């Protein structure tokens, strides 16, 4: 079955301990926000997905191989059938750590990087001509503790991604309240400790995911434990990171239990969105392009429970939210003028969705 040219492909990573079977493929209609199922690729707990820049291959981390938190993680490479969007496994590599929760690919499409939450380590791999992953060239073990003894008894790397220059890679470590910096050698597919090596965040914050402004001058971090978003100035030449602002991700006066999760910048660069698990909402901020600082737009229901991950459609008209605990994906419309979100009525039921990856259909 070929993908209609007016549709986009939506790949859904899931936890497979319940009804889910692996990585689901849906067709998404950007004109209406409707979704329709296409198929599923069997996989075990594919909790995070990333593609190369040309959309030829997908990489998935198996967060809990065999359902065991102490088992070494696995990262799997898949070939994307250009006509149908179906996935075919290429090969696998160990992540050299436990509970991998994030994978990314650099701008050259030659390097894949993984963050291991359980062991608090990161690893880098060369990507071959056919998308296959070579053996890890770099493995870095983080060390230390954070401000919350219950959750930060040791390092817990939660994300890793290159900056806009593709010369540096940043990793958010929830367990030690740090953003770690690495120098990226794309030719050798390797990571070297950066200078500075790390930037400390407020103790007990628990940095989880990172996002850059389109011009690369500003960096944003969403903090799982502190329920905040931090804005930084960022110098791509020196790697210097300067704190500008810390803003709450929750409404004033709300006192329930909640944990921040995902963070994405709108394609227009004017709005930044984050997800709140517990408050079960998407929070939106207006971005001051000159200063990099944020101001609250509002909070909107995610249409389910525990919004683990979300994505923004390439045309900037919709947010799609993966609600892990209510087993559904919900589509919200974005107001072109204000950035506010409204329900579209479009939902799709799938077991424990935890990652959304949207790709265009090749011309």
C-alpha positions in Angstrom: 0.0 0.0 0.0 1.6 3.3 -1.1 1.2 6.4 0.9 -1.1 9.1 -0.6 0.8 12.2 -1.6 -1.4 14.4 0.5 -0.7 12.5 3.7 2.2 12.3 6.1 3.6 9.3 7.8 3.3 9.0 11.6 5.4 6.4 13.4 4.4 5.6 16.9 6.7 4.1 19.5 5.0 2.2 22.3 5.5 0.1 25.4 4.6 -3.5 24.5 3.8 -4.9 28.0 0.0 -4.6 27.3 -1.9 -4.4 24.1 0.7 -2.8 21.9 2.8 -4.8 19.5 5.6 -2.4 18.4 6.0 0.5 16.1 2.8 1.6 14.5 2.5 3.4 11.1 -0.4 5.8 10.6 -1.3 8.2 7.8 -1.9 11.8 9.0 -3.9 14.2 6.9 -2.4 17.7 7.5 -5.5 19.4 6.1 -8.0 17.9 8.6 -5.9 16.4 11.4 -7.4 12.9 10.8 -5.3 9.7 11.3 -5.8 6.3 9.9 -3.9 3.0 10.7 -1.6 1.4 8.1 0.3 -1.3 9.9 2.7 -2.3 12.7 6.3 -3.5 12.9 6.8 -5.9 15.8 9.3 -4.7 18.3 9.8 -4.8 22.1 9.3 -1.6 23.9 10.4 0.8 21.2 10.1 3.9 23.4 11.9 6.5 21.3 12.3 6.9 17.6 14.5 9.1 15.3 15.2 9.2 11.6 18.1 10.3 9.5 17.8 13.8 7.9 16.7 12.3 4.5 14.0 10.0 6.0 15.6 6.8 4.7 16.0 5.0 8.0 14.5 4.9 11.5 16.4 4.1 14.7 14.5 2.9 17.8 15.7 2.2 21.4 14.4 -0.8 23.2 13.9 0.6 26.7 13.4 -2.6 28.6 14.7 -5.6 26.8 12.9 -8.7 28.0 11.0 -6.4 30.4 14.1 -6.2 32.7 15.3 -2.8 33.9 18.8 -4.3 34.5 19.3 -5.7 31.0 21.6 -3.9 28.5 19.6 -1.8 26.1 19.3 -2.3 22.3 19.1 0.2 19.5 17.7 -1.1 16.2 18.1 0.3 12.7 15.1 0.0 10.3 14.9 0.7 6.5 11.9 2.7 5.4 10.2 1.4 2.2 9.9 4.6 0.3 6.6 3.7 -1.4 4.7 2.2 1.6 6.5 3.5 4.6 6.8 0.0 6.0 9.8 -0.7 8.2 12.3 -3.6 7.7 14.9 -4.3 10.4 18.5 -3.8 9.3 20.6 -4.6 12.4 20.9 -3.9 16.2 23.6 -2.8 18.5 23.8 -2.8 22.3 23.5 0.7 23.9 26.2 -0.1 26.5 23.9 0.9 29.3 20.5 0.2 30.8 17.0 1.6 30.0 17.9 3.6 26.9 15.2 6.3 26.5 16.4 8.6 23.6 18.1 8.3 20.2 19.0 11.1 17.8 20.9 11.4 14.5 23.3 14.2 13.5 22.8 16.6 10.6 25.1 14.6 8.3 23.1 11.4 8.8 26.4 9.6 9.7 26.1 9.4 13.5 23.5 8.0 15.8 23.5 8.8 19.6 21.8 7.1 22.5 21.0 8.2 26.1 20.8 5.4 28.7 18.5 6.5 31.6 19.1 3.6 33.8 22.9 3.6 33.8 23.4 7.3 33.1 25.5 6.9 30.1 25.6 8.0 26.4 26.9 6.3 23.3 27.6 7.2 19.6 27.5 4.9 16.6 28.6 5.3 12.9 25.8 4.9 10.4 26.8 3.0 7.2 25.7 3.6 3.7 22.7 1.3 4.0 21.6 2.7 7.3 23.2 -0.1 9.4 24.7 0.8 12.8 28.3 0.1 13.4 29.8 -0.7 16.8 29.8 2.1 19.3 32.8 4.4 18.8 32.2 6.4 22.1 30.6 5.5 25.4 30.6 8.0 28.2 29.5 7.2 31.8 28.1 10.2 33.8 28.8 10.3 37.5 27.3 12.2 40.5 24.0 12.7 42.3 21.3 15.4 42.2 19.1 17.2 44.7 16.3 14.6 45.1 17.6 11.5 46.9 14.6 9.4 45.7 15.0 10.1 41.9 18.6 11.4 41.7 20.7 8.8 43.5 22.9 8.6 40.5 23.1 9.7 36.8 20.1 9.3 34.5 20.9 10.6 31.0 17.5 11.4 29.5 18.3 12.9 26.1 21.1 13.6 23.7 21.1 15.8 20.6 23.4 17.8 18.4 23.3 21.6 18.4 22.5 23.7 15.3 26.2 23.8 14.3 26.5 20.0 14.4 29.8 20.5 16.1 28.6 19.9 19.6 26.2 17.5 21.3 24.3 18.2 24.5 22.9 15.6 26.9 20.4 16.3 29.6 21.1 14.2 32.7 18.1 14.1 35.0 19.9 12.3 37.8 22.8 14.8 38.3 21.1 18.1 37.4 23.4 18.8 34.5 23.5 19.5 30.8 26.6 17.7 29.6 28.5 18.9 26.5 30.4 16.9 24.0 32.4 17.7 20.9 31.1 15.8 17.8 33.5 14.4 15.2 31.0 13.4 12.5 33.7 11.9 10.3 34.8 9.5 13.0 31.3 9.2 14.5 32.7 9.9 17.9 32.1 12.1 21.0 34.7 13.8 23.1 34.2 15.6 26.4 33.3 19.3 25.8 34.7 22.5 27.1 33.0 23.2 29.4 32.2 19.6 30.3 28.8 20.4 31.9 26.5 23.2 33.1 24.7 22.7 36.4 21.0 23.4 36.7 19.0 24.2 39.9 19.3 21.2 42.3 16.3 18.9 42.1 15.2 20.2 38.7 15.8 17.0 36.7 16.5 18.2 33.2 14.9 15.9 30.7 14.6 17.2 27.1 16.3 20.1 25.2 15.4 22.3 22.3 17.3 25.0 20.4 16.0 28.2 18.8 16.2 28.1 15.0 19.1 30.4 14.9 21.0 28.4 17.5 21.4 31.4 19.9 19.1 30.1 22.6 18.7 26.7 24.4 15.6 25.5 26.3 15.5 22.7 28.9 12.3 21.2 30.4 12.8 19.8 33.9 10.8 16.7 34.9 11.1 17.1 38.6 11.0 20.9 39.0 8.1 21.3 36.5 9.9 24.2 34.9 11.4 25.3 31.6 14.8 27.0 31.6 15.9 29.5 28.9 19.6 29.9 28.1 21.8 31.9 25.8 23.9 29.6 23.7 27.1 30.2 21.8 27.7 27.6 19.2 31.3 28.6 18.7 32.4 28.4 22.3 29.7 26.1 23.8 29.0 28.7 26.5 25.6 28.4 28.1 24.2 31.3 30.0 21.0 31.1 32.2 18.4 33.6 31.2 15.2 32.5 32.9 13.3 29.8 34.7 9.5 29.7 34.2 6.9 27.3 35.6 5.3 24.7 33.4 2.2 24.5 35.6 -0.6 27.0 36.3 -0.2 29.3 39.3 -1.7 27.7 42.4 -1.9 24.2 41.1 -0.7 21.8 43.8 -1.1 18.3 42.4 1.6 15.8 41.4 3.0 16.3 37.9 6.1 15.6 35.9 7.2 17.5 32.8 8.2 15.4 29.7 8.6 16.7 26.2 9.6 20.0 24.6 9.2 21.3 21.0 9.6 24.6 19.2 7.0 25.6 16.6 8.2 25.7 13.0 7.7 29.5 13.1 10.1 29.8 16.1 7.5 32.0 17.9 6.0 29.4 20.3 7.5 26.7 22.5 5.4 23.9 23.9 5.9 21.3 26.7 4.0 18.4 28.1 2.8 17.9 31.7 2.2 14.4 33.0 -0.2 14.5 35.9 -1.7 17.9 35.1 -2.2 16.2 31.8 -1.8 19.3 29.7 0.3 21.0 27.0 1.8 24.3 28.1 2.6 27.0 25.5 5.0 29.9 25.7 5.6 32.9 23.4 9.3 33.2 22.5 11.0 36.6 22.4 13.3 36.2 19.4 15.8 38.9 20.6 16.2 37.9 24.2 15.2 34.2 24.1 12.9 34.7 27.1 9.5 33.0 27.4 6.1 34.3 28.4 3.1 32.0 29.1 0.4 31.7 26.5 -1.7 29.1 28.3 -2.4 25.5 29.3 -4.6 23.1 27.3 -5.9 19.6 28.0 -4.0 16.8 26.3 -7.2 14.9 25.8 -6.0 11.9 27.8 -3.6 10.9 30.6 0.2 11.2 30.9 1.3 13.0 27.7 4.7 11.4 27.4 5.7 12.8 24.0 4.2 15.0 21.3 5.1 16.3 17.8 4.2 19.4 15.8 3.1 18.9 12.1 5.6 20.4 9.6 3.1 23.1 8.5 2.7 24.2 12.1 -1.1 23.7 12.2 -1.4 20.7 14.6 0.1 19.2 17.7 -0.2 15.4 18.1 0.0 14.1 21.7 0.9 10.6 22.7 -1.0 9.9 26.0 0.7 6.9 27.5 -1.8 6.0 30.3 -5.0 6.6 28.3 -3.8 4.6 25.3 -4.6 7.3 22.7 -3.1 9.9 20.4 -5.0 13.2 20.3 -4.7 16.0 17.7 -5.0 19.6 18.7 -5.2 22.5 16.3 -2.8 25.5 16.6 -4.2 29.0 16.2 -2.1 30.8 13.5 -2.1 34.1 15.3 -1.9 33.2 19.0 -0.4 29.7 19.2 -3.4 28.6 21.4 -4.5 25.0 21.1 -8.0 23.6 20.5 -9.3 20.0 20.2 -10.0 18.8 16.6 -11.9 15.7 17.7 -9.4 13.5 16.0 -8.0 10.7 18.2 -6.5 7.3 17.6 -6.4 4.4 20.2 -3.2 2.5 20.5 -1.6 0.8 23.6 0.8 2.9 25.6 2.0 5.4 22.9 5.3 7.0 24.1 6.9 8.5 21.0 5.7 10.2 17.8 7.8 10.7 14.7 6.2 12.4 11.7 7.9 12.1 8.2 6.9 13.4 4.8 6.3 11.1 1.8 9.2 11.2 -0.6 8.6 13.1 -3.8 
